[in-house]
Amino acid sequence: MNRIAGIILAVLGFLLAILSVAGLLPGLTGAGIALLLGGGLVIGLSFIDPIGASGEAGMSTASTLHMIFHSPSEVFRSFRRDPKWLAAFLIMAALSAVYSNLFIQRLTPERITNFTVDKTLEMPMLDDNARRQIELGRTEAIAQAKNPVARAGQSISGAIGSLFWYAFLALFFVLVSAAFGSKLRFWQAFSVAIYAAFPVNVIRAVFSTVLLFAKDPDDIHPILGQQALLQDNLGILMNPADGPVLYTLLGSIGLLGLYWVFMNAIGLKNAGENVSSMTGWTASIGIYLIIILLGVTMAALFPGFIS
């Protein structure tokens, strides 16, 4: 990554946070902090050697973006010498921002915010004072949800959060590969993490957007629907309110989820210089199980947000 770009992001985030706190650009404090942290991440990653197995030019970005859907092994093999990630990452971030804003417009800020606040007030660990504070913030929360500047800030924060997630995923892949005696560089793993997610996110975003306008807004869950509306998993077999934990577990078993596991596995095998199929599948299934465990744990702790 470019160190100068990281410094620019960090400075921009710092200024944005200061201006937001001062009231000149309200609603962008979170985005400013996210940019500041994202800039720090970019600066840190800029110290990692970007060269793969050789310095030769690989596949063009345009080719990787369409071939990942029908010839993924060839795309991943090109990352051995020329890792790529930026274009795919930006497209996914844009699709996420578009869907998020369309979702809020379709279901209305009032319904989404009131539902979230009501579910928060149902949490048993809150005392009376905390409940009063949350209730007092309801009007402001609705105003924030209606504010296009604040929503843009949330999209920025979401994109930076995704960047940290893919960096963590790459590190996980590198460590697992090293444990199996395989050679996988960070940027190869980082490219795999992003490009394995790219077709999954594109398919999910496109179908979810279509369903957003095809379904009655009253039939869409104000929280669960924010991630996706495409029901390709076993969660469709039950009502979330009947068992949030079981629903979350079943919801993690779906076509796109398994497709993501498959893409990570073949990506690691082909992008690494001596990564075996067993290593690729172990790393991919391992992170998948960790995600399922985290999801089930959150459902157990906060079942009200799912029901």
N, C-alpha and C positions, 0 to 999 in steps of 0.2 A: 504494500500500500504506500501511497505517497505521503511522506512525512509532512510536507507543506500543507497538503489538503487536510491532514489531521489537525494541524495547528490552526488553520482557518476555521474549521468546524468548532474547535474548542473555544476560540475567541468569540465566534459568532454566538455560540451557546451561552457564554458568560454574559455578553452584552444583552442578549435577549432576556435572560433571567433577570438581570438588573433592571432593565426597562419595564419588565412585567411587574416586578415587585414594587417599582416606583409608581405604577399605575398608568404609565404611558402606553404600554401594550398589554392590557389585562388578559389573563387567560393563557399566557404562554410561558409561565414559570416552569411547568413540567417539561415543555418542549426545549426550553433553554438548558435545563439541567441534563436532559437526554442528549442534546447536541454536545454539551461539554464532556459528558462521559463517552459519547461516541467518538469525539475527537481524540480523547485520551486512548481509546481502544485502537484507533487508526494509527496514532503515533507509536503505540507499543508494537503493533503488528508490522510496522514499517521496518523494524529491526530484524525481522525474520527474512532470511535469504529467499527471494522470490523465484530463483532459478530451479527448474525441475531437473529431470534426468539429463537434459542437454539444453543448449541455448537456441535450438532451432525453432523457427516459427511453426505453429501448429495450425489447427483448423480455425477458420474465420469465425467470428462471433455469430454472424448471421447463420452460418451452417450449424453451429452447435445448438442454436435456439430451436431449429426445426427438426434436426436429426435426433435430438434427445428423445423425441416422441416415437421414432421408428427404428433408430440405430443407436441405442444408448451406449453399447459397448464400444463402438467406434469413437463416440464423443469422449467417453471417459478415458480411452487409451491416449487420446490427444493431450490430455491433461498431464501426462507423464513429463512432457517436454514444454508444454505451454498452458499452465492452469488459467482458467477464465472463470469469472463469477459476477462482475459488476452489472452487466446488462440484464442477466437473469434476475439478479437481486432487485434491481430498480423496477423491472416489470412486475415482479411479485408485490413489491411495496405499493406500486401504483394501483394494481388490481385490488389489493386489500383496502386502500384508502377510498377507492371508488365504491366498493361494496359497502363499506362501513357507513359512508355518507348517504348512500341510497337507502340503506336499512333504516337509518334514523329518520329520513324523510318519509319513508313508507309507513313506519309504525308510529311516528311522531315522537318528538323529544319528551313530551309530557308522559306518554304511556311508558316509555322505557325507563325514564327517571323515577316516576312514581312506583313502578314495579320494583326497581332496585332498592329504593329507599324503604318500601314496605317490607321487603324481604330482609333488609338489614335490621330493621326494628324488631323483627321476630327472633333475632339471635338471642339465646338465653343468657349469654355472658355479659350483656350490656346492662348497666345500672340505669336508674331513672334519669340521672343527669346526662348521661351519654345519649339516651334516647331523645331527650329534649334538644340537645345540640344538633343531632341528626335531623330532627324534624324542622328545626329552625333553618337548616341549610337546604331544605327541599326546594324552595323558590330559586335560590341562587344556582342550585344544580341544574334546574330546568333551563334557566337563562344561559348557563354555560353550554348546555346541550344544543341550544338554538344558535349560539354564537358561531358563525363560520370560521372566525379566526381561531377560536378555541378548538374547534373540530380539526382544523388544519394542524394545530399543535399536537393533538392527540395522534394524528396520522404520522407525524414526524417521530413522536415518542415510540409509536408502535414499530416503525421501521428500524429505529436504533435498537429497540429491544430484540428484534429479529436478528440484527447483525451480531449482537452478543450471543444469541442462541446458536447461530451457525458457527461462531468462533468456538464456543464450548463443544459443540458437536464434533468439529474438526479435531480439537484437542483430545476428545474421547477416542476418536478413531485412531489417532496417532498412537495413543498410549496402548490401546488394545493390540494394534498391529505390532508395536514394539514388544509387547509381552509374548507374542507368538513368533518373534524373531524376524518379522517382516520389515521392509524398508518403505516407509510412507512419509513423505514430507508434508509439512503443515499445509502449504498452499494447494497441494494435490488433494488433501483431505477436505480443505475448505471448499474447493471447487466441487468436489463430490457432494458435500453436504447441501450446497445450494442447488446444483443441477439435478440432484435426486429429488429435491422438493419441488422443482420448477414445474414439471408436467402435472404433478398432483395438485398444486395450488392453482394452476391455470384451469384445469378441468373443474375443480371445486368452485372456483370463483365464477366461471361462466355459467354453470348449471345453477348455482345458488342465486345468481342475479336473475336468471330467467324465472326460477321458482318464486323469487321475491315478489314479482309482479303477476305471476300466474295464480298464486294462492291468496286467499282472503287474509288480510293483515291480522284479523282477530284470531286466526288459527296458527299464527307464528309466535313462538316463545320469545319474549323480549330479551332474554339473556342467551339462551342456547342458540338462538337463530343468528346471533351476531357473528358466530364463527363460520357457520355454513348451514344451508338448508337442504343440501343433497343428502338424502337418507340412503346410504349404501352399506350400512352396517346392521348388526343384529339388534341395535337399540330400537329399531322399528317394531320389534315384537312386543314391546311393553310401554306403558305410560310412565314417564319419569317420576310422577308423584307416587306411584305404587312401590317404588324402591330405587331411590337415587343412586345408591352404590352399585346395585346390580345393573341398573340402566347404564351407568358410566362404564362398567366393565364390558357389557355387551356392545356398547357404542364404540368401543375401541377395536372391535373385531369387524372390519369392513374391507371392501375391495380396494379403496384408495389407501387405507392404512397398510394392507399387505403389499400393495404396489410400491409404496414408499420403502418398505423393508427390502423388497426385491431390488429396487433401484440403488439403494445404499450398498447392498451386498455386491452387486455386479460392478458398481462404481468403484468400490475399494479394490476389488480384484483386478480391475483393468487400469486404474490410475496408479496404483502402487507398482513398484519395480519387481517385487517378489512376494506379493500378497496372495495367499491361497484362497480358494473358495471357502474353506472352513473358517479362516480368519475373517473374511468379509461377512459371512453369515453370522458368525458369533458376535461381531461388533454391532451389526445391524439389529439382530434380534435382541441383543443386550440392551441397547438404548430404547428399543420399542417397549420392552418389559418395564424399564424404569419409568417411562412416560405413563404407562398404564397404572403402575403403582402410585405415582404422584396424583393422577387423575382420580383414582379410587379413594385415596386418602383425603383429597380435597372434598370429594362428594360426601365422605363420612363426616367431615368436620363442618361443612356448610351445605347440608341437604336442602335447605329451603330455597336456595338459588336455582336448583335444578327442578324442583317440583312446581 
